[in-house]
Amino acid sequence: MELGISTFVETTPDIKTGETISHAQRLREVVEEIVLADKVGLDVFGVGEHHRQDYAASSPAVVLAAAASQTKRIRLTSAVTVLSSADPVRAFQDFATLDGLSNGRAEIMAGRGSFIESFPLFGYDLNDYDELFEEKLDLLLQLQQSERVTWSGKHRPAIQNLGVYPRPVQNPLPIWIGSGGNQESVIRAGLLGLPLVLAIIGGNPLQFAPLVELYYKAAEHGGHDPLKLQVASHSHGFIAEDVVTAADTFFPSTQQAMNTLARERGWGVYTRSSFDAARSFEGALYVGDPETVAKKIIHLRKYVGITRFMLHVPVGSMPHEDVMKAIELFGKETAPRVREEVFRWETSQ
């Protein structure tokens, strides 16, 4: 069971002061968070790609590279790389560079992204949303498998027997598929034999169990060994010394961020009652003291089949010291509980 952190490097106004920190400050903070996550023994850290004012990280590989030389063990991944509007060659080169700097700790999490601002920014038509991802994933996987590539498609100039450099330390460089729970994307990942990341951010996490089963069935159908594949969860959460402090600290920024999205997308208002329901044992928020969060992660491993759990913190903008404390508690207190129980359970199975 791998355990880690993911972040979108948000820069929304502070709830108490109304002030918004600069992109530069937040970027420096997240590097400190990655370094701490490595120090306390977490396995992976993911940085999301966005191209709007309230998110500071448009280039996850650059952010992760800033932390690569300051860390020793932690794996460094995008969360996600918006492949539909990216150049797969450049994305591969960026993460191959990161892989060299980190001596083999880089990963790409490829996805369509939950926002659309990158499409007009880079000159793509949203009508080609699905076609772009499928075509660019095909090229990215060819780059993963071969130093020299011959490829042609509809939305990018062809490549005729050209080498792509630098080559990564890892062979192959890991490529994960990020999914919000769409059956088609789950099946595609399984058929291709690629590890899968599910965004479990609402409802009852146990509802994702059939998708995990579908993924493994697709993998078997594609001739892949399910025992060699991983399924990760990307889930919002926060850890403090006690449950009440965790909930009261995490709620304000989460409410602000969720209601900003609600206004943009026509969702219902996010209330404290919605928040409290989601942090119940059956909910998708992993908020509480170290033991409470550990129990929920263990439950997810046993009944959904998740083999990597990524705690997404913060949601919105929180004081840096609160995020650092949550990471410390996750690594020092929650992670050992999870690893011990999961090892015991897997051994018994």
C-alpha positions as CSV (number, residue, x, y, z in Angstrom):
1,M,0.0,0.0,0.0
2,E,1.6,3.3,-1.1
3,L,0.6,6.5,0.6
4,G,1.1,10.1,-0.6
5,I,0.0,13.6,-1.1
6,S,-1.5,15.5,-4.1
7,T,-2.0,19.2,-4.5
8,F,-3.3,21.7,-7.1
9,V,-1.2,24.5,-5.6
10,E,-4.2,26.8,-5.2
11,T,-3.9,30.5,-4.5
12,T,-7.4,31.5,-3.4
13,P,-8.1,34.3,-0.9
14,D,-7.4,33.6,2.7
15,I,-10.6,33.1,4.6
16,K,-9.6,35.2,7.6
17,T,-7.7,38.1,6.0
18,G,-9.0,38.1,2.4
19,E,-5.5,38.3,1.1
20,T,-4.2,36.1,-1.7
21,I,-0.6,34.9,-1.6
22,S,1.4,35.2,-4.8
23,H,1.9,32.3,-7.2
24,A,5.7,32.5,-6.4
25,Q,5.2,32.1,-2.6
26,R,2.8,29.2,-3.0
27,L,5.2,27.4,-5.4
28,R,8.0,27.8,-2.9
29,E,5.7,26.4,-0.2
30,V,4.7,23.3,-2.1
31,V,8.4,22.5,-2.6
32,E,8.7,22.6,1.2
33,E,5.7,20.3,1.4
34,I,7.3,17.8,-1.0
35,V,10.5,17.8,1.0
36,L,8.6,17.2,4.3
37,A,6.6,14.4,2.7
38,D,9.8,12.7,1.8
39,K,11.3,13.2,5.2
40,V,8.4,11.6,7.0
41,G,8.4,8.6,4.8
42,L,5.5,9.1,2.4
43,D,5.8,7.3,-1.0
44,V,4.6,9.7,-3.6
45,F,3.7,13.4,-4.2
46,G,1.6,14.6,-7.1
47,V,1.2,18.1,-8.5
48,G,-1.8,19.0,-10.7
49,E,-1.7,21.1,-13.9
50,H,-4.0,24.1,-14.3
51,H,-3.9,27.3,-16.3
52,R,-6.0,29.8,-14.4
53,Q,-5.5,32.5,-11.9
54,D,-6.4,30.6,-8.7
55,Y,-3.9,27.8,-9.4
56,A,-0.1,28.3,-9.4
57,A,1.2,25.2,-11.1
58,S,0.9,25.2,-14.9
59,S,4.0,23.0,-15.2
60,P,4.1,20.2,-12.6
61,A,7.4,18.8,-13.9
62,V,9.2,22.1,-13.1
63,V,7.7,22.2,-9.6
64,L,8.6,18.6,-9.0
65,A,12.1,19.1,-10.4
66,A,12.6,21.9,-7.8
67,A,12.1,19.3,-5.1
68,A,14.0,16.4,-6.8
69,S,17.5,17.4,-5.6
70,Q,16.1,18.0,-2.1
71,T,14.5,14.6,-1.7
72,K,15.8,11.1,-1.6
73,R,13.0,8.5,-1.9
74,I,9.6,9.9,-2.7
75,R,8.1,9.4,-6.1
76,L,7.2,12.5,-8.0
77,T,4.2,12.6,-10.3
78,S,1.8,15.0,-12.1
79,A,-1.7,14.9,-10.9
80,V,-2.7,15.2,-13.8
81,T,-0.9,16.1,-17.0
82,V,-3.7,17.5,-19.2
83,L,-2.6,15.4,-22.1
84,S,-5.4,16.5,-24.5
85,S,-3.9,20.0,-24.8
86,A,-0.2,19.1,-24.3
87,D,2.4,18.0,-26.8
88,P,3.2,14.4,-25.8
89,V,6.8,14.7,-27.0
90,R,7.4,17.7,-24.7
91,A,5.6,16.1,-21.8
92,F,7.7,13.0,-22.1
93,Q,10.9,15.0,-22.3
94,D,10.0,17.0,-19.3
95,F,9.3,14.0,-17.2
96,A,12.3,12.1,-18.5
97,T,14.3,15.1,-17.4
98,L,12.7,14.9,-14.0
99,D,13.4,11.2,-13.9
100,G,17.1,11.9,-14.5
101,L,17.2,14.6,-11.8
102,S,15.5,12.4,-9.3
103,N,17.4,9.3,-10.3
104,G,14.3,7.3,-11.4
105,R,11.5,8.6,-9.3
106,A,9.3,10.4,-11.9
107,E,5.8,9.4,-13.1
108,I,3.3,10.8,-15.5
109,M,-0.4,10.8,-14.6
110,A,-2.2,11.4,-17.8
111,G,-5.8,12.7,-17.9
112,R,-8.2,14.9,-19.7
113,G,-8.3,17.3,-16.8
114,S,-11.4,18.7,-15.0
115,F,-11.1,22.2,-16.4
116,I,-11.1,23.3,-20.0
117,E,-9.0,26.5,-19.9
118,S,-6.0,24.9,-21.5
119,F,-7.9,24.1,-24.8
120,P,-8.3,27.7,-26.0
121,L,-4.9,28.7,-24.5
122,F,-3.1,26.1,-26.7
123,G,-5.4,26.4,-29.7
124,Y,-7.5,23.2,-29.4
125,D,-11.2,22.7,-30.2
126,L,-13.3,21.2,-27.3
127,N,-15.3,19.3,-30.0
128,D,-12.2,17.2,-30.3
129,Y,-12.0,16.5,-26.6
130,D,-12.1,12.7,-26.7
131,E,-10.2,12.3,-30.0
132,L,-7.3,14.5,-28.8
133,F,-6.8,12.4,-25.7
134,E,-6.9,9.0,-27.5
135,E,-4.5,10.2,-30.2
136,K,-2.0,11.8,-27.8
137,L,-2.0,8.9,-25.4
138,D,-1.1,6.7,-28.3
139,L,1.9,8.8,-29.1
140,L,2.9,9.1,-25.4
141,L,2.9,5.3,-25.1
142,Q,5.1,4.9,-28.2
143,L,7.5,7.4,-26.7
144,Q,7.6,5.4,-23.5
145,Q,8.4,2.2,-25.4
146,S,10.9,3.3,-28.0
147,E,13.8,5.7,-28.3
148,R,13.0,6.3,-32.0
149,V,9.4,6.9,-33.1
150,T,7.5,6.9,-36.3
151,W,4.0,8.2,-35.8
152,S,1.2,10.1,-37.5
153,G,-2.1,11.5,-36.4
154,K,-4.8,14.1,-37.0
155,H,-4.0,16.8,-34.5
156,R,-0.2,16.9,-34.4
157,P,2.5,16.8,-37.1
158,A,3.8,13.4,-37.9
159,I,7.1,12.1,-36.7
160,Q,9.3,10.0,-39.0
161,N,11.9,7.8,-37.3
162,L,13.1,10.5,-34.9
163,G,14.8,10.0,-31.5
164,V,13.3,11.6,-28.4
165,Y,15.7,12.6,-25.6
166,P,16.7,12.5,-22.8
167,R,15.8,9.0,-22.1
168,P,14.5,8.3,-18.6
169,V,16.3,6.3,-15.9
170,Q,13.3,4.1,-15.5
171,N,12.6,1.8,-18.4
172,P,9.7,2.2,-19.0
173,L,8.9,5.6,-17.4
174,P,5.6,4.9,-15.5
175,I,2.5,6.3,-17.1
176,W,-0.8,6.3,-15.1
177,I,-4.3,7.1,-16.3
178,G,-6.3,9.5,-14.3
179,S,-10.1,9.0,-14.3
180,G,-13.1,10.6,-12.6
181,G,-14.9,7.3,-12.7
182,N,-15.8,7.1,-16.4
183,Q,-16.3,3.4,-17.4
184,E,-14.7,4.0,-20.8
185,S,-11.5,5.4,-19.3
186,V,-11.3,2.6,-16.7
187,I,-11.6,0.0,-19.5
188,R,-9.0,1.7,-21.6
189,A,-6.5,1.7,-18.8
190,G,-7.1,-1.9,-18.2
191,L,-6.8,-3.0,-21.8
192,L,-3.6,-1.0,-22.1
193,G,-2.2,-2.5,-18.9
194,L,-1.7,1.0,-17.4
195,P,-2.0,1.8,-13.7
196,L,-5.2,3.7,-12.8
197,V,-6.0,6.7,-10.6
198,L,-9.6,7.3,-9.5
199,A,-10.7,10.7,-8.3
200,I,-12.8,9.5,-5.3
201,I,-14.1,12.9,-4.1
202,G,-17.8,12.4,-3.6
203,G,-20.4,9.8,-2.6
204,N,-19.6,6.5,-0.9
205,P,-16.1,5.3,-1.9
206,L,-17.5,1.7,-2.0
207,Q,-19.4,2.7,-5.1
208,F,-16.0,2.6,-6.9
209,A,-15.5,-1.1,-6.2
210,P,-17.3,-2.2,-9.4
211,L,-15.1,0.1,-11.5
212,V,-12.0,-1.5,-10.0
213,E,-13.4,-4.9,-10.8
214,L,-14.1,-3.7,-14.3
215,Y,-10.6,-2.4,-14.6
216,Y,-9.0,-5.7,-13.6
217,K,-11.4,-7.7,-16.0
218,A,-10.4,-5.4,-18.9
219,A,-6.7,-5.9,-18.0
220,E,-7.1,-9.7,-18.1
221,H,-8.9,-9.4,-21.4
222,G,-6.0,-7.3,-22.7
223,G,-3.6,-10.0,-21.7
224,H,-2.1,-8.2,-18.6
225,D,-1.5,-9.7,-15.2
226,P,-3.8,-7.8,-12.7
227,L,-1.4,-8.6,-9.8
228,K,1.1,-6.4,-11.5
229,L,-1.2,-3.4,-11.8
230,Q,-2.0,-0.6,-9.3
231,V,-5.1,1.3,-8.6
232,A,-4.8,4.6,-6.8
233,S,-7.3,6.9,-5.1
234,H,-7.0,10.7,-5.2
235,S,-9.2,11.9,-2.3
236,H,-9.6,15.2,-0.4
237,G,-8.7,15.2,3.3
238,F,-6.8,16.7,6.2
239,I,-5.3,15.4,9.4
240,A,-4.9,17.1,12.8
241,E,-4.3,16.0,16.4
242,D,-8.1,15.5,17.0
243,V,-11.2,15.1,14.9
244,V,-12.8,18.4,15.8
245,T,-9.7,20.5,15.0
246,A,-9.3,18.7,11.7
247,A,-12.8,19.4,10.7
248,D,-12.9,23.0,11.8
249,T,-9.6,23.8,10.2
250,F,-10.3,22.1,6.8
251,F,-13.9,23.2,6.3
252,P,-13.5,27.0,5.5
253,S,-11.1,26.7,2.6
254,T,-12.9,23.6,1.3
255,Q,-16.3,25.4,1.3
256,Q,-14.8,28.4,-0.4
257,A,-13.2,26.3,-3.2
258,M,-16.2,24.0,-3.7
259,N,-18.6,26.9,-3.9
260,T,-16.4,28.7,-6.4
261,L,-16.7,25.6,-8.6
262,A,-20.4,25.4,-7.8
263,R,-21.0,28.9,-9.2
264,E,-19.0,28.0,-12.3
265,R,-20.7,24.7,-13.0
266,G,-24.2,25.1,-11.6
267,W,-23.8,22.8,-8.6
268,G,-25.6,23.1,-5.4
269,V,-24.2,25.1,-2.5
270,Y,-21.6,23.3,-0.4
271,T,-22.6,23.5,3.3
272,R,-21.2,22.4,6.6
273,S,-23.8,19.6,6.7
274,S,-22.6,18.4,3.3
275,F,-19.0,18.5,4.6
276,D,-19.9,16.6,7.8
277,A,-21.7,13.9,5.9
278,A,-18.7,13.5,3.6
279,R,-16.3,13.0,6.5
280,S,-18.4,10.2,8.0
281,F,-16.9,6.7,7.7
282,E,-19.0,6.1,4.6
283,G,-18.1,9.4,3.0
284,A,-15.3,10.4,0.6
285,L,-13.6,13.0,2.8
286,Y,-10.6,11.7,4.8
287,V,-10.7,14.3,7.6
288,G,-9.9,13.5,11.2
289,D,-7.2,12.5,13.6
290,P,-4.5,10.0,12.4
291,E,-6.4,6.9,13.6
292,T,-9.7,8.0,12.0
293,V,-8.1,8.6,8.6
294,A,-6.0,5.4,8.9
295,K,-9.2,3.4,9.4
296,K,-10.9,4.9,6.4
297,I,-7.8,4.2,4.1
298,I,-7.7,0.6,5.3
299,H,-11.4,0.2,4.6
300,L,-10.7,1.5,1.1
301,R,-7.9,-1.0,0.5
302,K,-10.0,-3.9,1.7
303,Y,-13.3,-3.2,0.1
304,V,-12.5,-1.2,-3.1
305,G,-9.0,-2.6,-3.9
306,I,-7.0,0.6,-3.8
307,T,-3.3,0.0,-3.7
308,R,-2.1,3.6,-3.6
309,F,-3.9,6.4,-1.6
310,M,-3.2,10.1,-2.3
311,L,-4.5,12.6,0.3
312,H,-5.3,15.8,-1.6
313,V,-4.5,18.7,0.7
314,P,-5.2,21.5,0.8
315,V,-8.5,22.2,-0.9
316,G,-8.5,25.9,-1.5
317,S,-5.8,27.9,0.4
318,M,-4.9,27.0,3.9
319,P,-2.1,28.3,6.1
320,H,1.2,26.6,5.1
321,E,1.9,25.5,8.6
322,D,-1.4,23.7,8.8
323,V,-0.7,21.8,5.6
324,M,2.8,20.9,6.9
325,K,1.4,19.6,10.1
326,A,-1.1,17.4,8.3
327,I,1.7,16.0,6.1
328,E,3.8,15.3,9.2
329,L,0.9,13.5,11.0
330,F,0.1,11.5,7.8
331,G,3.7,10.3,7.5
332,K,4.5,9.7,11.1
333,E,1.2,8.4,12.6
334,T,-1.4,7.5,9.9
335,A,0.9,5.8,7.4
336,P,2.4,3.3,9.9
337,R,-1.1,2.3,11.1
338,V,-2.2,1.7,7.5
339,R,0.9,-0.2,6.4
340,E,0.8,-2.5,9.5
341,E,-2.8,-3.4,9.1
342,V,-2.7,-3.8,5.3
343,F,0.3,-6.0,5.5
344,R,-1.4,-8.2,8.1
345,W,-4.6,-8.4,6.0
346,E,-2.8,-9.1,2.7
347,T,-0.7,-11.8,4.4
348,S,-3.9,-13.5,5.7
349,Q,-5.4,-13.3,2.2
